[in-house]
Amino acid sequence: MTFSWRKITSMRVFDLKTLLAFRILIAALIGGGISIWILSLEFIVGTADAVRFPRGDQAQALTGALYFFQDHWHLPLFAIENTGFDLPVNLAFTDSIPLLALIFKPLSMWLSMPINYFGYWILICFVLQSVFFILILDQLRIRGLVPVISGAIMICLAPAMLYRFWLWHPALCGHFLLTAAIFGYLVADHWRSTHFVLFWGVELIAALWIHPYFLAMTYPVFMLAIMRRQGFAWHRQVIANKVILLVAVTAAIVLAGWIGGHIGAGFDSRAPSDGYGIYSMNLLAPFGAMGMSTLFPGGGYAQGTAAQIDGFNYLGAGVFFGSLLSLVVIYRDWSSHSVRVMMAVMETWPLLILVVLFALYSLSNRIYFADMLIAEYEVPGLILGLFDTFRASGRFFWIVYPLMVATIWWIVSRAFTPPKANVIILTIVGLQLIDTSSLRDAMASEKPPGEIAVSREWHELISRYHRIELYPPSHCTDDWDNIEDNFSLQLLAGYYGLSTNSVSSARLVVPCETRKAEAKVTALTPGKLVFFRRDVYGQDFIESRGWADSCDTRGQFYVCSSSGR
């Protein structure tokens, strides 16, 4: 028996379930390996200082998780009642990935110590991203070894997903939910009703309990999947079956939202949503990397306003090359490919229309080309309320990347012989690897720990108290240095289980005038440590309270307690 690399790399005998399992295993290993390669094993297991004492929004997320682990069980499930804060706090609004927190809480309680699960979460994101993409390729009958391995790598190089981590938004790295939704759509008419309900129930509840934006992006795909079942026949029995599936899954989502506290339980205290048209995608966003591309440096033209950083949707050099090649192939050989292409369009046209609608939504009602506002229109009031709830519209373009990669793989595998297709696919992946190297380097190197949170001196100070108060508290200052310091102090309070008057949470209405008045009357009781920002509360304020001997200067704060300096 002779060894043939060509035969191995063009393997097509993957119809057996055991070999599908083998491909899934390969995809999982590749996804996990890429996450460790980019971030390090120390980061994944949660021992790196950048994970234990993060900055920015991730400090908020970890703080929420720490309080949740130390709180008792109750309903709503994700409500946090042990912060000492006088407003409702819910894990769903601290970007703490409630689903993972729920899984790890029993273990944390058993070990009597918090578990930093955010590194494991990144590992899970890469693994499942690869696995679900290989399942998509299986539905497209792309089962060769090179396309499978290359596809598992390519899907993990989605710039928008990598960029979210760079922004310290781990919860929004769950792009596998979008890839899973595409897979669920493709197989919708193959499954029994029980399997369909089980898959989509788990998918959509997981999306809600990871980040509500993912629910907003996957629920429309679920509705299309229902339409796909039994085709578009509309006789009475078919309609009844579709309605039953829709009601069953939707009811499960609503129940999960009530149990978790996404619905009711203080939700009315949240800030009115606004901002649609601000956190949008630029028309040039797919082509401009905002400084995060190796092959195409610059790309700042893709950001018309400061807030459009949230609409980062660069596709990458590999996707550019693959897309251009695919268009050339179809145009050159339209006569031989037209039937196959038209059949594919007819098979997926509802999903394609949804993607177009998502793309339009991502641009918002204020459309920018570079820094030029080229179009603006009014959104009706009733619709605007919903749009404002999911105001970061640029995120809705994320589903385009897995669809484009799958389409490129499908066209290349159909238009070329296996050896040529393998060379082309490897070239695409190579370009993407090179082009995203700057972004991957930034992910690993631009994550310093918070200066206060990592300091042993600050740990020793705060661990001696049972309550801290911050003035001004979070949500009552626009100064980023003040916000960053508050994040670190709140994180330390979470580690030591201290009550506090300052909690960071999405869209929370904090009565800042009341907090300002509280600063003038708060007392230095035993066990309480009070922080006053020096550039807001000067020495005159400290002396007016008669606390000259009770306060010390540490960094940007006056730190005051009943025990004095």
Backbone torsions as a table, in degrees:
resi	resn	phi	psi	omega
1	MET	NA	122.6	-177.6
2	THR	-96.3	149.3	178.8
3	PHE	-82.6	129.4	179.6
4	SER	-131.0	107.0	178.3
5	TRP	-63.0	-38.7	-179.7
6	ARG	-60.5	-40.1	-179.8
7	LYS	-67.2	-40.0	-178.7
8	ILE	-66.8	-44.5	-175.4
9	THR	-73.2	-11.4	178.5
10	SER	-114.0	24.3	-177.4
11	MET	-56.5	130.5	-179.0
12	ARG	-124.1	5.5	-175.5
13	VAL	-95.0	58.6	-175.7
14	PHE	-109.8	28.3	-179.8
15	ASP	-80.1	-19.7	-179.8
16	LEU	-72.9	140.8	-178.8
17	LYS	-61.2	-34.4	-179.7
18	THR	-63.5	-34.7	179.7
19	LEU	-77.3	-29.7	171.9
20	LEU	-63.2	-41.7	177.2
21	ALA	-61.8	-36.4	178.3
22	PHE	-64.6	-42.4	178.3
23	ARG	-65.8	-38.4	176.9
24	ILE	-62.4	-41.5	178.0
25	LEU	-62.1	-44.2	177.5
26	ILE	-59.1	-45.1	-179.5
27	ALA	-61.7	-42.9	-179.8
28	ALA	-63.1	-43.0	179.7
29	LEU	-65.4	-39.3	179.1
30	ILE	-66.1	-47.0	179.4
31	GLY	-60.3	-46.8	178.4
32	GLY	-63.8	-40.8	179.6
33	GLY	-62.9	-39.5	179.5
34	ILE	-65.1	-41.2	179.7
35	SER	-62.5	-41.5	178.7
36	ILE	-69.8	-39.7	179.3
37	TRP	-60.6	-41.6	-177.6
38	ILE	-75.0	-42.9	-167.7
39	LEU	-108.9	-20.7	-177.6
40	SER	93.1	150.9	179.4
41	LEU	-65.9	-35.1	178.8
42	GLU	-59.1	-39.6	178.9
43	PHE	-68.5	-44.8	-175.5
44	ILE	-61.5	-41.8	-176.5
45	VAL	-84.3	-1.5	171.4
46	GLY	85.3	19.7	179.7
47	THR	-98.4	-11.9	178.9
48	ALA	-70.8	143.1	179.9
49	ASP	-59.6	-33.4	-180.0
50	ALA	-63.2	-27.3	178.4
51	VAL	-87.0	-38.3	-177.0
52	ARG	-76.0	-34.0	-176.9
53	PHE	-132.2	63.1	-174.4
54	PRO	-73.7	167.3	175.1
55	ARG	-100.5	173.5	168.2
56	GLY	57.7	-145.0	-174.9
57	ASP	-61.2	-29.4	179.8
58	GLN	-69.4	-29.4	174.1
59	ALA	-63.5	-39.8	175.4
60	GLN	-61.0	-44.3	-178.1
61	ALA	-64.1	-44.7	-179.3
62	LEU	-67.9	-37.7	178.0
63	THR	-60.2	-45.2	177.5
64	GLY	-58.8	-42.5	-180.0
65	ALA	-64.5	-39.7	-179.0
66	LEU	-63.6	-44.7	177.7
67	TYR	-65.5	-38.7	-179.8
68	PHE	-62.6	-41.6	179.3
69	PHE	-63.0	-32.4	-176.2
70	GLN	-90.7	-6.1	-179.0
71	ASP	-87.3	160.3	177.7
72	HIS	-82.3	168.7	177.7
73	TRP	-77.7	139.2	179.2
74	HIS	-167.6	175.0	171.3
75	LEU	-112.6	142.0	-6.4
76	PRO	-58.2	147.7	-171.7
77	LEU	-60.2	-37.0	-175.0
78	PHE	-100.7	6.2	175.0
79	ALA	-66.5	141.1	179.5
80	ILE	-114.2	114.7	-171.6
81	GLU	-113.0	7.4	-174.7
82	ASN	-112.6	18.9	-179.4
83	THR	-86.8	-15.8	-174.0
84	GLY	77.3	5.0	-179.3
85	PHE	-80.7	145.1	-174.1
86	ASP	-92.1	9.3	175.6
87	LEU	-123.2	153.9	-178.5
88	PRO	-62.6	133.3	176.7
89	VAL	-121.7	133.5	-178.3
90	ASN	-134.2	136.8	-178.8
91	LEU	-57.3	-27.4	-179.3
92	ALA	-65.2	-21.4	-176.0
93	PHE	-108.9	8.2	174.7
94	THR	-107.5	8.3	-179.9
95	ASP	58.6	36.9	-174.8
96	SER	-95.0	10.2	-178.8
97	ILE	54.9	70.7	-174.4
98	PRO	-51.1	-36.8	-178.9
99	LEU	-59.4	-44.7	178.9
100	LEU	-69.1	-39.2	178.3
101	ALA	-61.0	-40.3	179.2
102	LEU	-64.1	-40.5	180.0
103	ILE	-66.6	-40.7	-174.4
104	PHE	-88.1	-13.2	-177.1
105	LYS	-61.4	-46.9	178.9
106	PRO	-57.8	-40.1	178.6
107	LEU	-66.4	-39.5	178.3
108	SER	-63.5	-41.3	178.9
109	MET	-67.0	-37.4	179.5
110	TRP	-67.8	-38.7	179.8
111	LEU	-83.0	-11.0	-176.4
112	SER	57.0	39.5	177.4
113	MET	-156.9	147.7	179.0
114	PRO	-71.6	151.2	177.5
115	ILE	-116.6	122.3	178.1
116	ASN	-85.9	100.8	-171.6
117	TYR	-95.9	3.4	-172.9
118	PHE	-69.9	-33.2	174.3
119	GLY	-65.9	-42.7	176.4
120	TYR	-61.5	-35.3	179.4
121	TRP	-62.4	-43.7	178.3
122	ILE	-61.6	-41.0	176.1
123	LEU	-58.8	-46.2	179.5
124	ILE	-60.4	-42.3	-178.7
125	CYS	-59.7	-46.0	-179.1
126	PHE	-68.2	-41.2	-179.0
127	VAL	-62.8	-51.2	-177.0
128	LEU	-70.5	-30.8	175.2
129	GLN	-59.7	-45.4	179.0
130	SER	-66.7	-45.2	-175.7
131	VAL	-62.3	-48.4	-177.5
132	PHE	-68.4	-30.2	177.4
133	PHE	-69.3	-37.8	176.8
134	ILE	-65.4	-34.1	175.1
135	LEU	-66.2	-35.1	174.7
136	ILE	-64.8	-46.0	178.7
137	LEU	-60.4	-35.4	178.0
138	ASP	-62.8	-40.2	177.3
139	GLN	-65.8	-27.8	177.9
140	LEU	-87.4	4.6	-179.2
141	ARG	60.5	37.6	173.8
142	ILE	-106.5	104.5	-168.2
143	ARG	-132.7	7.6	176.9
144	GLY	-68.7	154.9	-175.8
145	LEU	-63.7	-45.5	-179.3
146	VAL	-65.7	-49.0	177.5
147	PRO	-59.4	-36.1	-179.5
148	VAL	-67.5	-51.0	-179.3
149	ILE	-64.1	-44.6	179.9
150	SER	-64.1	-39.3	178.6
151	GLY	-64.8	-39.5	178.6
152	ALA	-63.4	-34.8	177.2
153	ILE	-73.5	-47.3	-174.5
154	MET	-60.1	-40.7	-176.5
155	ILE	-69.0	-24.1	177.5
156	CYS	-82.8	-4.2	179.3
157	LEU	-104.2	24.7	176.4
158	ALA	-65.2	112.3	-175.8
159	PRO	-56.9	-37.4	-178.6
160	ALA	-63.6	-36.7	178.0
161	MET	-69.9	-44.1	178.6
162	LEU	-63.2	-39.2	-178.4
163	TYR	-65.0	-35.4	179.3
164	ARG	-62.0	-37.7	177.2
165	PHE	-67.9	-40.8	178.0
166	TRP	-58.3	-34.3	177.1
167	LEU	-77.4	0.0	-175.5
168	TRP	61.8	48.0	174.1
169	HIS	-120.7	66.2	-176.5
170	PRO	-56.7	-36.6	-178.9
171	ALA	-58.5	-32.8	-178.1
172	LEU	-87.3	8.7	172.8
173	CYS	-86.2	1.2	-176.9
174	GLY	-78.0	48.8	-178.1
175	HIS	-66.2	-15.6	177.3
176	PHE	-60.3	-23.9	177.6
177	LEU	-64.8	-34.6	177.5
178	LEU	-72.6	-42.4	177.6
179	THR	-63.2	-40.6	177.5
180	ALA	-64.1	-37.1	179.4
181	ALA	-64.4	-40.2	177.1
182	ILE	-62.5	-44.1	176.9
183	PHE	-60.5	-44.3	179.4
184	GLY	-61.4	-32.3	176.5
185	TYR	-69.7	-43.8	-176.3
186	LEU	-64.4	-32.8	-176.4
187	VAL	-101.3	8.8	-173.1
188	ALA	-56.6	-37.1	-176.4
189	ASP	-90.2	5.3	178.7
190	HIS	-99.5	-19.6	-171.9
191	TRP	-94.3	154.2	167.5
192	ARG	-69.3	161.3	-178.0
193	SER	-59.9	-39.0	-179.4
194	THR	-64.5	-41.7	178.2
195	HIS	-66.1	-39.1	179.1
196	PHE	-61.1	-49.7	-179.4
197	VAL	-63.8	-40.9	-179.8
198	LEU	-63.1	-47.7	-179.0
199	PHE	-61.5	-52.0	-174.9
200	TRP	-72.8	-30.5	174.5
201	GLY	-62.9	-46.7	177.9
202	VAL	-64.9	-45.0	-178.5
203	GLU	-58.4	-48.5	-173.2
204	LEU	-78.7	-36.0	175.5
205	ILE	-67.7	-39.9	175.7
206	ALA	-60.9	-42.1	178.5
207	ALA	-59.7	-44.7	178.9
208	LEU	-63.0	-42.8	-175.3
209	TRP	-85.6	0.1	171.2
210	ILE	-100.6	-55.2	174.1
211	HIS	-163.4	128.3	-175.3
212	PRO	-56.3	-27.1	178.8
213	TYR	-60.2	-35.5	179.2
214	PHE	-67.2	-32.7	175.0
215	LEU	-65.0	-42.6	179.6
216	ALA	-63.0	-29.5	-178.5
217	MET	-87.3	-26.7	-175.8
218	THR	-97.7	-26.2	-178.7
219	TYR	-60.9	-41.5	176.1
220	PRO	-61.9	-33.2	176.9
221	VAL	-66.6	-38.2	176.0
222	PHE	-60.1	-42.2	179.0
223	MET	-64.0	-37.4	176.4
224	LEU	-67.9	-35.3	178.2
225	ALA	-63.3	-37.7	176.0
226	ILE	-63.4	-42.8	178.6
227	MET	-61.9	-35.5	-176.7
228	ARG	-68.4	-31.2	-179.0
229	ARG	-63.9	131.9	-179.7
230	GLN	59.4	26.9	176.6
231	GLY	65.2	-155.3	-178.8
232	PHE	-108.0	30.3	173.2
233	ALA	-70.8	139.0	-172.9
234	TRP	-123.8	29.6	175.3
235	HIS	-76.2	169.2	-166.0
236	ARG	-56.3	-46.4	-176.0
237	GLN	-66.1	-40.5	178.6
238	VAL	-63.8	-44.8	179.5
239	ILE	-61.9	-42.2	179.3
240	ALA	-61.2	-43.2	178.8
241	ASN	-61.8	-42.6	-179.8
242	LYS	-64.8	-41.8	-179.9
243	VAL	-64.9	-40.5	179.3
244	ILE	-61.2	-44.4	178.9
245	LEU	-63.0	-44.0	-179.8
246	LEU	-61.9	-46.6	-177.7
247	VAL	-67.0	-42.0	-177.3
248	ALA	-61.6	-48.9	-177.9
249	VAL	-70.9	-41.9	-179.5
250	THR	-63.8	-39.7	177.8
251	ALA	-62.5	-38.8	178.1
252	ALA	-64.2	-38.2	178.5
253	ILE	-65.9	-45.7	179.8
254	VAL	-61.1	-42.9	178.5
255	LEU	-61.9	-43.2	178.4
256	ALA	-63.2	-37.4	177.7
257	GLY	-66.0	-37.5	178.1
258	TRP	-70.4	-44.0	-179.9
259	ILE	-62.1	-41.3	-177.5
260	GLY	-78.1	-20.9	-178.6
261	GLY	97.5	10.0	174.2
262	HIS	-69.0	-27.7	-179.5
263	ILE	-114.8	128.7	179.4
264	GLY	70.4	-158.8	175.7
265	ALA	51.4	53.1	177.5
266	GLY	92.1	1.4	-179.6
267	PHE	-61.1	-27.7	-178.9
268	ASP	-70.6	-11.0	178.3
269	SER	-87.5	-1.7	179.4
270	ARG	-71.5	154.6	178.8
271	ALA	-66.0	144.0	174.5
272	PRO	-58.2	134.0	-178.1
273	SER	-73.9	137.5	171.4
274	ASP	-155.0	172.5	177.6
275	GLY	117.5	-2.6	176.0
276	TYR	-62.5	133.0	-175.5
277	GLY	97.9	-5.3	179.3
278	ILE	-107.4	-52.0	-178.2
279	TYR	-91.2	59.6	-171.0
280	SER	-108.6	179.9	177.0
281	MET	-101.1	136.8	173.9
282	ASN	-77.1	149.3	177.5
283	LEU	-58.4	-26.5	-178.9
284	LEU	-95.4	2.7	-175.9
285	ALA	-57.0	-39.5	179.7
286	PRO	-64.2	-16.5	-174.9
287	PHE	-112.0	-7.1	-178.1
288	GLY	-120.2	125.8	-172.7
289	ALA	-94.8	4.8	178.5
290	MET	52.6	41.8	177.4
291	GLY	86.0	4.9	-175.1
292	MET	-107.8	17.4	178.0
293	SER	-111.1	140.9	176.8
294	THR	-83.5	-41.2	-177.2
295	LEU	-84.0	-26.0	179.5
296	PHE	-127.4	73.4	-177.5
297	PRO	-63.5	160.7	-176.1
298	GLY	88.6	-128.6	178.5
299	GLY	83.7	14.3	178.4
300	GLY	-65.9	-15.6	178.5
301	TYR	-63.7	-14.7	-179.8
302	ALA	-82.0	4.3	-177.7
303	GLN	-127.1	95.5	-178.1
304	GLY	-74.8	-31.6	177.3
305	THR	-131.5	164.6	-179.3
306	ALA	-59.6	-37.7	-176.4
307	ALA	-71.4	-16.5	-178.9
308	GLN	-74.3	1.0	169.7
309	ILE	-59.9	-27.9	178.9
310	ASP	-73.5	-16.5	179.9
311	GLY	-97.0	24.6	178.1
312	PHE	-59.9	122.5	-178.7
313	ASN	-145.6	35.1	178.0
314	TYR	-59.1	137.8	-175.4
315	LEU	-95.5	-32.3	177.3
316	GLY	104.6	153.4	-175.9
317	ALA	-62.8	-35.8	179.2
318	GLY	-62.1	-42.6	178.5
319	VAL	-67.8	-38.7	177.5
320	PHE	-59.0	-49.7	-178.1
321	PHE	-64.1	-46.0	-179.2
322	GLY	-63.4	-39.2	179.8
323	SER	-67.2	-44.8	179.9
324	LEU	-62.8	-43.8	179.1
325	LEU	-62.7	-42.2	-179.6
326	SER	-62.4	-42.2	178.6
327	LEU	-64.7	-40.8	179.3
328	VAL	-63.3	-43.3	-179.6
329	VAL	-61.9	-46.1	-178.7
330	ILE	-65.7	-41.9	-179.3
331	TYR	-66.8	-43.4	-176.2
332	ARG	-67.7	-40.6	-175.8
333	ASP	-117.8	44.7	-176.1
334	TRP	-59.5	-37.6	-177.3
335	SER	-62.2	-34.5	-178.6
336	SER	-89.0	-19.2	-177.5
337	HIS	-108.2	-9.6	-170.9
338	SER	-60.1	-43.8	-178.1
339	VAL	-63.2	-45.4	-178.6
340	ARG	-64.1	-42.5	-179.7
341	VAL	-66.0	-44.5	-178.9
342	MET	-64.9	-36.2	177.2
343	MET	-65.7	-39.3	178.4
344	ALA	-65.5	-40.5	178.4
345	VAL	-64.6	-43.8	179.6
346	MET	-64.1	-31.6	-179.6
347	GLU	-72.9	-31.7	-171.7
348	THR	-120.9	11.6	-172.7
349	TRP	-57.9	-36.0	177.4
350	PRO	-61.7	-39.7	179.0
351	LEU	-67.3	-37.6	178.7
352	LEU	-65.0	-40.5	177.3
353	ILE	-63.9	-41.4	178.5
354	LEU	-61.5	-41.2	179.7
355	VAL	-63.2	-39.8	176.8
356	VAL	-62.4	-43.4	178.2
357	LEU	-63.2	-41.6	176.2
358	PHE	-60.6	-41.3	-179.9
359	ALA	-63.7	-41.9	177.6
360	LEU	-64.8	-41.3	178.3
361	TYR	-63.4	-38.2	-178.4
362	SER	-63.9	-28.7	178.2
363	LEU	-76.1	-22.0	179.2
364	SER	69.3	-171.4	-179.6
365	ASN	-87.6	3.6	174.7
366	ARG	-126.2	98.4	-170.4
367	ILE	-94.4	122.0	-179.1
368	TYR	-108.5	136.6	166.7
369	PHE	-114.1	107.2	-168.9
370	ALA	58.2	-125.9	-179.2
371	ASP	-98.5	13.1	-179.0
372	MET	-101.8	126.2	173.7
373	LEU	-81.4	105.8	-172.6
374	ILE	-98.2	-14.3	178.7
375	ALA	-158.3	145.4	177.6
376	GLU	-151.5	136.8	-180.0
377	TYR	-145.0	158.3	-179.8
378	GLU	-83.8	140.8	175.1
379	VAL	-103.0	130.0	179.7
380	PRO	-53.1	144.2	-173.2
381	GLY	-53.5	-45.3	-177.9
382	LEU	-62.3	-40.5	179.7
383	ILE	-74.7	-35.6	-177.3
384	LEU	-60.1	-34.4	178.1
385	GLY	-60.3	-42.1	177.3
386	LEU	-68.9	-42.8	-179.8
387	PHE	-62.9	-38.2	179.2
388	ASP	-66.6	-31.2	177.4
389	THR	-61.1	-40.1	176.4
390	PHE	-112.2	65.7	-169.9
391	ARG	-73.5	-26.9	179.6
392	ALA	-78.5	71.6	-169.0
393	SER	-68.7	-24.2	-179.2
394	GLY	-58.8	-22.0	-179.2
395	ARG	-68.8	-21.6	-176.0
396	PHE	-72.9	-5.8	176.8
397	PHE	-85.5	-9.5	-174.7
398	TRP	-58.4	-32.4	-175.7
399	ILE	-67.2	-15.0	-178.2
400	VAL	-66.4	-37.7	-174.6
401	TYR	-60.3	-54.5	179.9
402	PRO	-62.2	-33.2	178.0
403	LEU	-67.0	-41.0	-179.8
404	MET	-67.3	-43.2	-179.6
405	VAL	-63.7	-44.1	178.8
406	ALA	-62.1	-40.1	179.2
407	THR	-64.9	-43.4	178.4
408	ILE	-61.5	-46.2	178.9
409	TRP	-59.4	-41.5	-178.7
410	TRP	-65.4	-46.5	-178.5
411	ILE	-65.7	-46.2	-178.2
412	VAL	-63.4	-42.0	-177.9
413	SER	-68.8	-25.1	179.2
414	ARG	-89.1	-28.7	-172.6
415	ALA	-90.4	-17.3	-175.3
416	PHE	-128.2	159.0	173.0
417	THR	-66.8	156.3	-177.3
418	PRO	-52.2	-44.7	179.6
419	PRO	-61.8	-43.4	179.2
420	LYS	-67.7	-41.5	178.8
421	ALA	-61.1	-39.9	179.4
422	ASN	-62.9	-42.9	179.0
423	VAL	-62.8	-43.6	-179.7
424	ILE	-64.0	-45.6	-178.8
425	ILE	-63.8	-41.5	178.0
426	LEU	-64.6	-35.3	176.2
427	THR	-64.1	-43.1	179.1
428	ILE	-60.4	-47.2	-179.4
429	VAL	-65.2	-39.4	178.2
430	GLY	-61.1	-43.8	177.0
431	LEU	-61.4	-41.6	-179.3
432	GLN	-67.0	-39.1	177.2
433	LEU	-60.6	-46.4	179.9
434	ILE	-65.1	-46.0	-173.3
435	ASP	-66.7	-33.4	-177.9
436	THR	-91.1	4.5	-177.0
437	SER	-62.5	-37.3	178.5
438	SER	-63.9	-42.1	179.6
439	LEU	-66.9	-41.7	179.0
440	ARG	-65.7	-38.9	176.7
441	ASP	-63.1	-40.2	179.3
442	ALA	-65.4	-36.9	177.6
443	MET	-57.9	-41.8	-174.7
444	ALA	-84.0	-34.2	-170.2
445	SER	-98.5	-21.6	-174.7
446	GLU	-102.2	45.8	178.7
447	LYS	-131.4	61.9	177.6
448	PRO	-71.6	149.5	177.4
449	PRO	-71.9	160.9	176.2
450	GLY	-66.0	133.6	-174.9
451	GLU	-62.6	-40.7	179.3
452	ILE	-72.8	-46.7	-173.8
453	ALA	-64.5	-29.5	-176.4
454	VAL	-89.7	-7.4	-175.1
455	SER	-79.1	125.7	177.5
456	ARG	-62.3	-35.8	-179.5
457	GLU	-60.9	-43.3	179.2
458	TRP	-69.1	-35.5	176.4
459	HIS	-61.4	-46.5	-178.6
460	GLU	-63.2	-36.1	179.0
461	LEU	-68.6	-54.3	-171.7
462	ILE	-70.5	-30.7	-177.3
463	SER	-66.0	-13.3	-178.7
464	ARG	-85.9	-3.9	-174.1
465	TYR	-119.2	168.4	178.0
466	HIS	-116.6	-2.7	176.0
467	ARG	-152.1	141.3	170.6
468	ILE	-125.7	147.5	174.5
469	GLU	-127.4	136.1	-177.8
470	LEU	-115.8	132.2	176.7
471	TYR	-132.9	121.6	-5.9
472	PRO	-73.8	147.6	179.3
473	PRO	-77.6	172.3	175.0
474	SER	-58.2	150.7	-176.9
475	HIS	77.6	-4.4	-179.7
476	CYS	-118.9	21.1	176.6
477	THR	-150.5	146.0	176.3
478	ASP	-105.7	1.4	-179.6
479	ASP	-80.2	118.0	-173.1
480	TRP	-65.1	-35.6	178.3
481	ASP	-61.7	-40.6	177.5
482	ASN	-64.4	-43.8	179.6
483	ILE	-62.5	-44.1	-178.5
484	GLU	-62.6	-42.8	177.8
485	ASP	-65.1	-39.6	177.5
486	ASN	-62.8	-40.7	176.3
487	PHE	-55.1	-46.1	-177.1
488	SER	-66.8	-42.7	-179.6
489	LEU	-67.1	-39.8	176.7
490	GLN	-64.4	-36.3	178.0
491	LEU	-63.8	-43.3	177.6
492	LEU	-64.4	-38.1	176.5
493	ALA	-61.6	-38.3	177.4
494	GLY	-65.7	-40.8	179.2
495	TYR	-61.4	-38.7	-175.4
496	TYR	-100.4	5.5	174.9
497	GLY	68.1	34.9	-178.9
498	LEU	-88.0	147.5	171.5
499	SER	-78.8	159.8	-174.3
500	THR	-155.6	162.2	175.8
501	ASN	-101.7	6.3	-174.2
502	SER	-134.3	118.2	178.8
503	VAL	-134.4	136.3	176.9
504	SER	-96.6	128.2	-178.8
505	SER	-157.3	148.2	-177.2
506	ALA	-63.6	134.7	170.2
507	ARG	54.0	39.1	179.6
508	LEU	-93.0	133.9	177.4
509	VAL	-89.7	109.9	179.3
510	VAL	-107.2	126.3	179.7
511	PRO	-73.6	87.5	-171.4
512	CYS	-67.2	-32.9	177.0
513	GLU	-65.2	-37.9	176.6
514	THR	-65.4	-42.0	178.7
515	ARG	-63.3	-38.8	179.0
516	LYS	-63.2	-39.3	177.6
517	ALA	-69.3	-35.2	179.8
518	GLU	-63.0	-31.5	179.8
519	ALA	-61.7	-26.1	-177.3
520	LYS	-86.3	-12.5	-175.5
521	VAL	-124.6	-8.3	-178.2
522	THR	-59.9	143.9	-177.0
523	ALA	-106.6	151.0	177.3
524	LEU	-89.2	78.1	179.6
525	THR	-84.2	157.7	179.6
526	PRO	-57.9	137.4	178.5
527	GLY	86.9	0.6	-179.0
528	LYS	-113.3	136.2	178.4
529	LEU	-118.5	127.2	-174.4
530	VAL	-117.2	131.0	-179.6
531	PHE	-111.6	126.3	174.2
532	PHE	-116.4	125.7	177.8
533	ARG	-66.7	124.0	-171.9
534	ARG	-65.7	-32.5	-179.4
535	ASP	-80.0	-4.5	176.4
536	VAL	-109.4	-43.9	179.1
537	TYR	-114.1	104.8	-176.0
538	GLY	-80.1	-176.9	180.0
539	GLN	-61.3	-33.0	178.9
540	ASP	-60.4	-39.4	179.2
541	PHE	-64.5	-44.6	179.7
542	ILE	-60.3	-43.6	179.9
543	GLU	-68.5	-33.6	179.0
544	SER	-66.0	-26.2	176.6
545	ARG	-85.3	-6.2	-178.5
546	GLY	73.5	30.7	-173.9
547	TRP	-111.5	20.0	-176.2
548	ALA	-55.4	-34.5	-179.3
549	ASP	-93.5	-0.5	-176.5
550	SER	-107.5	-3.4	-174.7
551	CYS	-122.0	144.0	176.6
552	ASP	-120.2	157.8	177.7
553	THR	-100.1	120.2	177.6
554	ARG	-133.8	114.2	-178.8
555	GLY	58.5	-126.0	-177.9
556	GLN	-93.4	13.3	-174.4
557	PHE	-122.3	151.6	156.6
558	TYR	-91.4	123.4	-178.5
559	VAL	-109.4	116.6	-170.0
560	CYS	-121.1	142.3	176.7
561	SER	-154.3	164.6	-178.6
562	SER	-69.1	-20.7	180.0
563	SER	-84.8	-0.3	176.7
564	GLY	80.5	-164.7	-175.5
565	ARG	-69.8	NA	NA
